[in-house]
């Protein structure tokens, strides 16, 4: 993506706090762009019809912990909404 002109934020093995901070930064950047793309390679879980992306520090002892420990896919999708033309989230 760098080679074709995208400004890339690359992050690996994020904690929930780091994940949320990066999404906030990315959202602000996407507000000024035509295209916004997120590629996520990692673990996910679906619970009660809601999809979550699982940070490396998530600790689930019960289903109730998921909403507190993970990041909703909706939060990720919202972070690309500011782009004016293309908004893309790829989950691997």
Secondary structure, 3 states (H helix, E strand, C coil): CHHHCCCCCCCCCCCHHHHHHHHHHHHHHHCCCCEEEEEECCCEEEECCEEEECCCCCCCCCHHHHHHHCEEHHHHHHHHCCCCCEEEEEEC
